[in-house]
Amino acid sequence: MKKPLILTAAAAIGLSAGLYLALQGRESPVPAAQAADYTALEEMRAGDMTKLQFAQAPGSSVAFTAEDGGEMTLAAYEGKYALVNFWATWCAPCRKEMPQLAELQDDFGGEDFEVVTIATGRNPRPAMESFFDEIGVENLPLHSDTSSALARDMGVLGLPVTVILDPQGREIARLQGDADWAGDEAKAIIAALLAG
């Protein structure tokens, strides 16, 4: 009799995200000569950051709606690290996580790093504005992906999902579910990432 395979929650999340990316053809890694080594950052993972999975994959060129109503792509953030958070107004964990993302933007946002929030699915603009008003977030963008085309292209399998892009627009890490982005563990990883 075969023994059942038992995975930890973190392993299952990493496996499902990796499998989805592979099925989407997104697991085409960067050539070895250009690939960055994130071993030191992986070793820093603790607390909520144990869910952060490092893997290099292409970014996306799918357009979404910018806060000002125009169309944009993630290429607008090339040249800096971007922490892209997919969320929705009906997502309870998103409500808990968003102020922490705002704090991360306050602490690290600038020329080298930016927190990018994209509401995916049906999220009317007034509901998005109310969401931010109720939780006191004023420094994050109200971008939207109404058709979920960007979320699908990025392999988003539920909300929230946070993806870290390198300055070339490639995905280098992903966290499925909410996390304490204002915690010491998250800030240490972002600081180390920006330090090179």
N, C-alpha and C positions, 0 to 999 in steps of 0.2 A: 504494500500500500504506500503510495506516495504521500509525503508530508506536504501540507499546504504551504504556499509561499506567504509569509507574513511581512508586510512592509510597515515601517514607521510612517507617520503622517507626512513628515518632511520628505522621506524617500518617495512616497506615493505622489506627492505634489510635483517633485522634480521629475519623476518618471512620466507623469501625465503631460506635463508641459513639454518635456523633451520629445515624447512620442508625437504630440500634436504638431510641434514644429517640424519634425521629420516628415510627417505625412503631408504637411503643407509645402515641403521642399525648402523650408527655411533653415534647416540644420546644415546648410552648406557652409562649413566653417571658413573663416578667413585663412588664406594660405599660411602655413606654419611660419614662414619668414616674417609675416606681418602680424601674427597673433601675439597679443599681449599675455603676460603671465599674471594671473590674478590669485595665485596660490597664497600669497601673504594675506590678501583680503579674505579669502575663504577661511583661513585659520583664525581670523578676528571675529568670525560670526559667533554670537552668543545671544541669549534671550530671544526676542522676536526675530532677530536677524538670522537665526539658524534656518529660517525658511527661504532666505535669499540664495538663489541658485545661480552660480556663475557659468555661463556658456555663451560663446560668441556666435551670433547669427546676424544675417542681414537686417537692416532696418526696414522701413516701409516708405513708399512714395505715394501712398493713397492719400487723397485730399480729405480734409475735414473743415468744419466751419470755425473760423477764428472768432474771438470775442467780439470783434467789430462787425461781424456778419459776412466778412469776405472769406474767400477760400484760401487755405494754406496747407502746407505739408510739414512734416517733421524736419525737413531740410532747413527750415527757418532757424533751427537750433544748432545746426552744425557749427563747429568751432568751439563748442563748450560741451560739458557733460550735461545731459538732460535726464531728470528723473520724471518719467511720464507716468501719471496715475490715471487709470481708467476707473470711473466712478459713475454713480447714478443717484438721483434725488431720493429714490425709494430704498436705497441701500443703507441699512443701519450701521454696519461696520464702517462705511464711508463717512458717516456723520461723526463717528468717534475719531477716525484717522485724520480727517481734513485739517483740524487745527494743528495737529502735529506736523503735517506737511507744510503748513503756513510758517510754523516756527523754524523748520529746516530751511525754508526759503529766506527767512529773516537772517538766519545765521550764516548761510553759505551762498545765497543768490548773488549774482554779479556777472562779470565777464567770463568766468570759467564754469559756472554751474547755474542751472535754473530748474525749479520745480514746475512742471507743465501738467495741468489738470484738464482732462478731456471727459466730459459727460457723454457716455455712450448709450445709444438707444433713445427711446422717446422721453426726453426731458425738456419740457417747455421752458423757454428762457425765464419767464416770471418765477417758475418753481426753482430754477437754478439760483436766481438772485435771492429768493427767500431763504433757500438752504444756506447760502453763504452768510446772509444777514443774521439768521438765527444762531449760527455758531461763531459769529464774529470774525470771519475770514475776509480780509480786504486786499491781500497781496498776491492772490493766485488768479490765473486767467479762467474765464468762463468759456472755454472752447467746447464745441460739441461735435459729436459723431453720430448724428441722428439715425443714419442708415446702418450703423455699426460696421461699415465697410472697413474702416481702419482697424477696429477691434478684431474683426475676423482675420484680416491680413496679418495682424500681429499675434494671432493665436490666443486671444483672450478667452478664457473658458469660465468666466464667472466674474463677480465683482466683490471687492476691488482687486485690481491687478496693477502692480507697479513694475515698470521696465526701466532699466538704466541704459541710456545710449551714450556711446563714447563720442568724442568730438567729430568723428567721421560719420556719425549717424548710425553706427552699428550697435545692435543689442549686445550688451556684455553681461547683464544680470537681470533676474526677474524674481519677483516675490508675489506668490498667489495668496490672496487674503489680506487682511489688515495687519498692520504692524505699528509699533511705537517708533515712528520716524523722528520724534523729538528726544528719544532716549539716548543715553551715552553710547550704546553699542552702534546705533545707526550713525550718529554723528562721528564716531571714531572711524567707521568705514568710509564715510564720505570725505572726511579730512584726509585720510590716507590715500584715497583715490585721487583727490585733487593735488596731493603732494607729489604724485608721480610714482 
